[in-house]
Amino acid sequence: MKRQLLMHVVMAVLVAGLLTMVACSKPKVADPGTMNQGQTGETDAQRAARLEAERAARLEAERINAQQLEDQQQAQIIEAKSRFLNHNILFDFDSAELSDQAKDLLREKAYWLQANSSVTVMIEGHCDERGTTVYNLALGERRATTVRNYLVDLGISAQRLGTVSYGEEKPLDPAPTEAAYRINRRAQFVIR
């Protein structure tokens, strides 16, 4: 990126220098054969230099615009992937049912998966610390399976979606509070 910036600066200095050189050159006695139609007093060489400088400036501006567009597109791709990975599906206490908000988020995730058809994911089922280890492992598996089934219903190939349950073993927040319990009851996506 620094190299590109340096190239932009060098090109701008060269174009400015060329324009200054052309503008400050000593006027020559015009030969009728070298005048550009006698309208502007500009010689063919001056006109050619001016047109070349304008063309170079236009090409540089187009290249900069294309680079900015590419950078914006890349940023959007990164943001979409981050949203896919970092927005978890949350569940109510002792439940594997999807809320309306969870379904909306899963539709967004399905859209991202359709746009990135080579990606396969693991859906992790998690629980809060309440309940036995065995119960929470089973509940985490039901949550992951519910999410997987919903995505399959939205047209995502089942072969691209794996499931695993971690029960209460990997909390996002280990605090014994309702706020921590809420974010720990989740299905989380990991790209394989």
N, C-alpha and C positions, 0 to 999 in steps of 0.2 A: 504494500500500500504506500510506503514511504517512497519506494522507487517510482511508482506511478505519479505521485505528487511531484517528485523531482523532475520527471519527464514533462509534466504539464508546465511547470515553471520554466524549464529550458525552452520548450516550444513557444511559450508566451513571450519570452525575452527575444527569441529569434525572430518571431513575427513582428514584434514591436521594433526591433533593430532594422529589419528589412524595410518596414514602412517609413521609419525615420530616415534611412539612407535614401530611399526614393524621394521623399518629400524635401530633403535638404540638398539634393544634388544640384550642382550648378546648372543653370539654364543654358542650353546650347542654342546656337542659332539654328533655327528649324530649317531643315531641308524639306522642300515640298514633298519629296518621296518618302520621308520618314514621319510625316505628320499623320495623325489618325483622323482622317477625313476633315482636318482643319477645324473641327468644332471645339475641342477642349484644350488644345495646345499640348496634349499629352502624346509623347512619341509611342511608337509601337512597343519598344522595349519597356518603357515605363508602364504602359497599359498591361503588358504581359506580366510584369513583376507585380503590379497591383492585383491583377486577377489571380495570380498564383498565391499571393499572400491571403487573399480573401478565401480562396479554395482551401488552403491549409487551415485557416482559422475555422471555417465551416466544418471541415472534417474532424478537427480536434473537438469542437463543440458537440458534434454528433457522437464521437467516441466517448466523451465524458457523459453524455446523456445515457448512452447504452450501458455504460459501466454503473451509473447510478441506478438504472432500472434493474440490472442484474443484482446489484447489492440489495435492493429493496425486495426482490423476489426471494433471494437467499434468506433474508431476515424473516420473511413470512413463512418460509419452509421451516426454519429453525423454531419459530414461535409456535407453529402448528404442532410440530413434534413434541415440543416442551409441554404444550397444553395436553396433548394425548397422554404423555407419560405422567404428568404431575397433577392431574385432576382425577381424584379417586371417586369411585362409586361408593357412597355411604349408605349404611343400613340402619334400621331401627334396632333397638335392643331385642335380642333373641329372635331375629327375623332374617329371612333370606329373600324377602319380597322387594321388588324394585319400586321406588317412589316415582312420581311423575318427573321430578327433577333428575333422578338417576336415568330414567328412560331418555330424556332430552340429551343428557351428556353421552349416553351410549349411542344415540343417533349421530352425534358429532364424531365420536370415535369410529363408528362404522364408515362414515364419510372419509375420514382420514385413512382408514385401512383400505378402502376402495381405491383411493388415490395413490396408495403405496402398496401395490398388490404383491410385491416380493417380500414384504415384512411378515414375519410370524411372531406371535406374542405368547407370553405366559401370563395367565390371569391368576393372581394370588388372592386367596381368600383369607381374611384376617378377622379376629374377634377382639373384644376387650377382655380384661383379665377375669371377669366374673364367670363362673361356671367351671366345671372340671376340664382338665386337659383333653380328655377323650371327647367330651361333648363339644368343646370349642373347635377341635380338629374337624369333627363332623359338620359343625355349623359353617366353618370356613370353607369346606368343600362344597356345601350346598350353595353358598354365596357365589363362589367362583363358577360353579356349574350354571347357576341362574343367569349370570352375566354372559357366559359363553353361549347358552341357548338363545338368549335375546339377540346377540350379534349374528348368530346363524340364521335366525328368523329374519334379520335385516339383510341377508344375502352374503354374509361373510362365510367363506369356506371353513368348515369345522377342522380341516387339516391344518389350518393356520393358527388355531387357538388351542393352547394347552391350559390345563388347570393344575393348581397345587394349593394345598391348605397349610397355613402356618399357625392356625388357631390363634392363641394369645402370645405366641413366641416372639413376634417382631412388631411390637407396638411403635407407632410414630411418636407417641407421648406416653411415657411410663407413669405419669402422675395418676393417683387414684381419684380423679375428678370427673364429673359428667362431661366437661368439654374434652378431656383426653379420651374418655370412653367413646365419645361420638366419633372422633376422627380415627380411632383404632378399629371401629366396626366398618370394614371397607373391603372392596375388591380393588386391587392395584394392578396396573399393567407394566410388564417388563418386556422389552424387545429381545428376542432370542437371536 
